[in-house]
Amino acid sequence: MVLADGFFLYIWAVNMLKRYLPCIFTAFIIPSLLKKQYFCMTVGALCVMVCCTVASQLDKYSHSFVYNSFMITDNEKPLILISNDDGLQAKGIRFLADAVKDFGHIVVVAPESPRSGAAMSITSRTPIRIEPESVEPDMEVYSCSGTPTDCIKLALETVVARKPDLVLGGVNHGDNSSVNVHYSGTMGLVLEGCMKHISSIGFSSCFTSPDADFEPLRPYVRRIVSSVLARPLPEGICLNVNFPSLHEFRGMKVCRMSGGSWTNEWQKSVHPKGWTYYWLTGQFTGDDDDSETDTSALGDGFVSVTPLKLDMTAYSYLSELDKALSM
């Protein structure tokens, strides 16, 4: 990793130009050349407008330069983009970044606040902000005001200098096994990475505590990441990895997604002013007894690893549906 040459000098110069050039033109240069007071004031005002416009464009370019060229990555190092749905301050994402930091250059772009349950939602009605939080030799950290999927979209277009080798989500505080994958913001960002033709992995733990101990996950996270770096995932496939709420695991199990559903999902309450409101709660009920599923693996103390496909076509039903709809 090498710092972009002259970066800090460039940004300083742009800021100085933006702040002081209009004043210099107005107060010193124009009056010294022109003696007529009112004509001087008119030309000076025009100069202020022109200088502010030019400086604004330079400032806009400088921000693009910050996000695209602040750090020039060594192309021989893997570039790993990380996000989550629990927010930048969550323990899980800090653990994940630390666990894989020696694999390559790490770029973290995460929501500035929790966005659990965001799935693949995007922000379309309000502008999105992204702010650099810290920059170290092999790790850049940014906060984003959008959803987890926004974070990946924005990072790919404005932060990273090249296509990442990996997109990682998590570690989520709460499992994303079974149908929960459809609600998960963590898996939403993983699917977004997969849609962008990048090998993508989501990590989730059944521990929901904000101060959960993720250390037992480290060797498994590292093993999976190193494996995918060595052999990228096939096109259109990503991984959903879940850890049971244990401090020791029996191993890893590659398995399919189980079925299930949520019931009793809302708790009704009455506000002191008389109006009714609801809190989302719910109980998950599995309806799949197959021992080769992710929920079964978690229940037996295994780390579940489930490959997921972007293509949701029900191929087995195509022919039957075609016959049913034939005129």
DRENTOR-366771 format. One record per residue (C-alpha): residue in three letters; x, y, z. Coordinates in steps of 0.2 Angstrom, whole numbers, plus 5000, padded with zeros to 4 digits. Layout:
alaXYZ
...
***
This chain:
met500050005000
val500750174995
leu500050344999
ala499550444984
asp500950564980
gly500550744985
phe498850704991
phe498850805007
leu499650954998
tyr498350944985
ile496850944997
trp497651085007
ala497851194991
val496051164985
asn495451215002
met496451365003
leu495951414985
lys494151394990
arg494251495006
tyr495351645001
leu495551664983
pro493851764981
cys494451884995
ile496151904987
phe495451954971
thr494152064978
ala495152154992
phe496852174983
ile497052134965
ile495552214957
pro495652374967
ser497452404962
leu497052384944
leu495452484943
lys495252654950
lys493352684948
gln492552634964
tyr490852564958
phe491552484943
cys492852404954
met491452334966
thr490552264951
val492052174944
gly492552114961
ala490852044964
leu490951954947
cys492651884952
val491951814968
met490651724959
val491851654946
cys493151604959
cys491851524971
thr491151424956
val492951364951
ala493351324969
ser491751224971
gln492151114956
leu493851084963
asp493151044980
lys491950924972
tyr493350844962
ser494450834978
his493050734987
ser493050614973
phe494950604974
val494850564993
tyr493650414991
asn494450344975
ser496350384977
phe496650414996
met497450244996
ile498250154981
thr498149964985
asp499449844980
asn498649744966
glu499549584973
lys498649594989
pro496849534990
leu495549674993
ile494249635005
leu492649745007
ile491649715024
ser490049785030
asn488549725041
asp486849775047
asp487249805066
gly488149965063
leu489950015062
gln490050015081
ala489549835083
lys490749715090
gly490449585077
ile491149685062
arg492649745072
phe493049565076
leu492849515058
ala493949645051
asp495249595064
ala495149415060
val495549435042
lys496649595042
asp498249495037
phe497449425022
gly497549585012
his496949765012
ile495349785022
val493949915018
val492549935030
val491050025024
ala489650005037
pro487950085042
glu488250225055
ser486750145065
pro485949975066
arg484949925051
ser484449745056
gly483149675045
ala483549785030
ala483749635018
met484249705001
ser483349875003
ile484050024996
thr483850214999
ser483050304985
arg482150454992
thr483550535002
pro485350574999
ile486750455006
arg488250515016
ile489850425018
glu491250485029
pro493050415032
glu493250365051
ser495050305051
val496350255038
glu497850145043
pro499150065032
asp498049905028
met496349955033
glu495150095029
val493550125039
tyr492050225033
ser490250255040
cys488750265028
ser487050335032
gly486250205021
thr485750025022
pro486949885021
thr486649865002
asp486850045000
cys488550025008
ile489149894996
lys488449994981
leu489250154986
ala490950074991
leu491149994974
glu490850154965
thr491650284976
val492850204989
val493850054982
ala495050084967
arg494749914960
lys493549764961
pro493649684978
asp494149494979
leu492949464993
val491449545001
leu491149495019
gly489549525029
gly489449515048
val489849455061
asn487949475064
his487349475082
gly485949335079
asp485849195067
asn485349205049
ser484949025046
ser483348955037
val482149085030
asn482949225040
val484149245026
his482749335017
tyr482549465030
ser484449495034
gly485349655030
thr486949555032
met486449425019
gly485749575009
leu487449645007
val488149475003
leu486949454989
glu487349624982
gly489149574982
cys488649414973
met487649514960
lys489249614957
his490149454952
ile491149454968
ser491449304980
ser490349354995
ile490149275012
gly489049315027
phe489449265045
ser488149265059
ser488149205076
cys486749135087
phe487349245101
thr486349405101
ser487249495115
pro488049665110
asp489649605120
ala489649425113
asp491249325113
phe491649295095
glu493449225098
pro492949045095
leu492349095078
arg494149155072
pro494848995066
tyr493248945056
val493149125049
arg494949115043
arg494848945036
ile493348995025
val494049155020
ser495749085015
ser494848945006
val493749064995
leu495249174992
ala496149024985
arg494648964975
pro493349094972
leu491549044972
pro490649004956
glu489649144947
gly488049174956
ile488349084972
cys488749154989
leu488949075006
asn487849095022
val488849045037
asn488049025055
phe488848985071
pro487848905086
ser487848995103
leu489248885110
his491048925114
glu491648765106
phe491048685090
arg490948505084
gly491648565067
met490848625050
lys489448555040
val489048605023
cys487148595022
arg485548665014
met484348795020
ser482948735031
gly481148785030
gly480248875043
ser479149025047
trp478749155061
thr477149165071
asn476549275084
glu477549415076
trp476749565084
gln476549625102
lys475049745104
ser475249895116
val474250045120
his475050215122
pro474650325137
lys473750445125
gly472550305120
trp473250245103
thr473750075098
tyr475550025093
tyr476449865089
trp478149795093
leu478949665081
thr479349505091
gly478849325085
gln479349145087
phe480249045074
thr479548875070
gly480548755059
asp479548645048
asp480948535041
asp481548375050
asp482948335038
ser484648315047
glu485548395033
thr484948575035
asp485748725043
thr484548735058
ser484848555062
ala486748575060
leu486648725072
gly485648625085
asp486948485084
gly488348605088
phe489048625070
val489548775061
ser488348775046
val488948825029
thr487548855016
pro487948894997
leu486549014991
lys486049054973
leu485549214966
asp484449124953
met482849094961
thr481949014946
ala480948854951
tyr481648754937
ser480748594942
tyr479048684940
leu479448764923
ser478748624912
glu477148594923
leu476748784924
asp477048804905
lys475748664902
ala474548734914
leu474548904906
ser474548844888
met473048904878
***
